[in-house]
Amino acid sequence: MRTMTPGERFIRCLNFESVDRIPVMDFGYWRETIDAWHKQGLPAEVDSTEEVERYFGCDRGFETNLVNYWGDNGPVGIEWRAWPRWTKEVISETEDTITYGGEVGIITENKHSESIPFQSRYPVETMEDFERIVVPRLNGKDKTRVTPSFAPMLQRVHDEKQAVGAWIDGFFAWPRELLGPENLLISYYDDPDLIHAIQRNHTDFVKDWVDMVWEVTPLDYVCFFEDMAYNHGCFISPKTFDEFLMPYYHELVAYLRAKGVKKVLVDSDGNSVQLTDKLVEAGADGHYPLEINSGAFPEEIRKRHPKLALIGGINKLALAQDRAAIDKELSKLPPLLEQGGYIPSLDHRVQPDVPMVNYRYYIEKKREIMEKYCY
């Protein structure tokens, strides 16, 4: 079989089609992981997700090829979400944390790690907040969103013949960003008009934003960010999904496909097994990262949806143990690889407690296994 380009290889895998080899990729590395590996022999000049990928001979992760990629030092490419960004001011600071206020709400960040910030207040509490703070900043046609870093990033992606993707906040994730999780769940019942207003506005924004992107480059795939499940299942009921998410998914996915987007992927941590029923109905072609410790077992999802492409499903915690644990985790791959439509990767970023030698062993063993399944 002829050697394929990275873009061909990625899309064909998601299509359950034959490939020259299966991509070797993961979801990136925490900043603390790269710092720890520097003390274990990783060259000092290898200091970003992309550089670590190259160092270990991996393919570029598909989330690295997004036109609105969030890099190690912030956003790269075309700005999305609210633009200009909401005002943010320091209201308190300690040795370990810094707390911001302003239009962002109230957010406390850890100075020394990439741990999830604690947010005690969110930007939107009422329809008036939404119309005043959010709507004026969701102009998808605003070309000042294109940063100076975009042109060289896109040129590199095109030169390497990668598939080009885009990140889209999903219809659960975006209102959660605005209201916070608890307020969102309450608002489905107490203020449904606000939720529908947010969804309508977001749908129109994404269409305009995609049109602007398309003036520069076509998109091969999109990744909807949701994170709408926990270790027992979805945060919302199927009925709530049908009322507040499904109509907007159907409209936007149809628009994306008409533009030429080949694949629609949905990202959700947690136990997403039952959630995939709704994701498939909404138009998803693929799902990731299949978080093992929450019960999102790829084998179960594949039984429910034989034609849903899967990415992920390797327990990241196994890499912090020993070679036997890694071998055991990788031993489950062959049945899924035989069926196609599967790119094995860790179910989240590589954690700082993973020794670099373990990660190297994992990559070599995974590559060795996947070489047998060029279907």
C-alpha positions, -999 to +999 in steps of 0.1 A: +000+000+000+013+035-009+023+058+019-005+081+029-004+117+041-012+123+078-045+139+068-056+109+046-046+085+073-066+102+100-098+106+080-096+071+065-092+056+100-124+075+111-141+061+079-133+025+088-112+024+056-079+008+049-048+027+059-010+022+054-007+025+092-028+036+122-018+071+136+003+070+167-011+099+188-021+109+223-039+139+238-009+159+249+011+164+281+006+185+312+032+212+316+042+196+348+049+163+329+073+180+305+090+197+334+094+163+352+107+146+321+134+173+317+148+159+349+146+124+335+166+131+303+142+149+280+163+175+262+157+210+274+148+223+239+119+198+238+096+220+257+061+219+242+034+193+233+043+195+196+080+191+203+074+161+226+053+145+199+081+148+174+107+136+200+089+103+205+081+099+168+044+103+172+019+118+148+006+153+156-024+149+178-056+158+160-063+185+186-030+201+177-042+206+141-071+228+151-072+263+136-081+275+171-057+252+190-051+260+227-013+257+229+010+253+259+011+291+263-024+300+253-046+302+222-029+298+188-046+307+155-081+321+153-098+333+185-132+319+193-157+323+222-160+359+235-139+384+216-125+408+227-120+387+258-139+396+289-123+420+313-103+403+340-087+420+370-068+407+400-088+410+432-066+389+455-034+369+455-016+344+477+017+326+473+000+298+455-032+313+439-045+343+422-081+354+421-096+373+392-128+393+390-145+414+363-167+402+334-152+367+337-169+363+371-147+353+400-120+327+392-092+314+414-062+299+396-033+279+409+000+296+400+021+264+399+000+239+380-025+235+352-052+222+376-088+233+368-094+268+383-121+272+410-149+295+398-172+309+424-191+333+401-199+330+363-204+358+337-241+352+332-269+351+358-298+367+338-309+374+303-297+410+307-262+397+316-262+376+285-274+404+262-250+429+277-218+408+283-219+380+258-239+389+226-217+420+216-186+397+218-199+369+197-193+383+163-181+354+142-173+376+112-148+398+132-115+392+114-095+407+143-099+372+157-072+361+134-039+362+154-004+367+139+004+331+149-023+317+126-006+320+092+026+301+101+006+275+120-017+269+090+012+268+066+029+241+087-002+221+088-007+224+050+030+217+043+028+185+064-005+176+046-023+172+080-061+172+083-073+206+094-098+208+122-117+233+144-128+233+181-165+241+187-180+246+221-209+222+223-245+230+233-240+218+269-204+231+273-211+267+261-240+276+284-221+258+312-192+282+306-215+311+309-237+301+338-217+274+356-228+238+360-253+242+389-270+273+375-272+257+340-290+226+354-314+247+373-320+270+344-332+242+321-363+243+344-364+278+358-353+299+328-356+279+296-359+310+275-324+320+285-309+287+275-326+287+241-314+323+236-278+312+243-282+282+220-296+303+191-269+329+195-242+303+196-255+284+165-254+317+145-220+326+159-204+293+149-219+295+113-204+330+109-171+319+125-168+288+102-176+310+072-147+333+081-123+304+086-134+289+053-122+320+035-087+309+045-088+271+047-114+244+044-120+222+075-117+184+073-132+179+108-146+196+138-144+187+175-174+196+196-163+200+233-189+189+257-176+171+289-212+164+298-208+131+317-194+120+351-186+085+364-222+073+364-235+088+332-247+120+315-254+152+335-287+157+318-316+134+308-324+123+272-355+145+274-334+176+283-309+168+255-338+165+230-352+199+240-322+220+246-294+205+225-307+183+197-324+209+174-292+231+175-270+201+168-290+190+139-290+225+124-253+231+129-241+197+118-262+200+086-245+234+080-210+220+086-216+190+063-229+213+035-197+234+038-176+202+033-167+191+068-159+154+066-160+143+102-179+155+134-162+144+166-175+149+201-153+151+232-168+142+266-150+129+297-169+107+321-190+076+315-203+084+281-216+050+271-253+058+271-246+094+261-233+081+227-269+072+218-277+109+217-244+119+202-250+096+173-285+109+169-271+144+169-249+136+140-215+126+155-192+104+135-167+098+163-163+101+200-133+106+224-115+102+248-133+072+263-123+077+300-117+042+314-119+050+351-153+065+346-166+034+327-165+047+291-152+013+278-147+014+240-159-022+237-193-013+252-197+018+230-187-002+199-214-028+206-240+000+209-228+018+178-207-003+154-201+026+130-191+052+155-154+059+152-135+059+185-104+076+197-088+070+231-097+043+256-063+035+270-061+041+308-036+069+314-031+057+350-016+024+338+015+043+326+024+054+361+027+017+372+050-007+354+055-025+321+032-053+331+004-029+337+011-012+304+011-046+286-022-056+302-038-023+291-025-027+256-036-063+253-072-051+249-065-033+216-065-061+190-102-068+189-110-031+184-083-027+158-096-056+138-130-039+135-114-006+122-126+029+130-104+031+161-073+051+170-059+040+203-047+067+226-046+077+262-079+088+277-065+122+286-032+140+289-001+123+302+002+129+339+034+141+358+037+108+377+043+089+345+081+081+342+094+091+308+108+056+304+073+042+308+059+065+282+086+055+257+079+018+264+041+024+259+047+042+226+070+015+212+046-014+223+015+004+210+032+010+176+043-026+175+007-038+181-009-014+156+016-024+128-003-057+126-036-040+118-032-021+086-066-030+073 
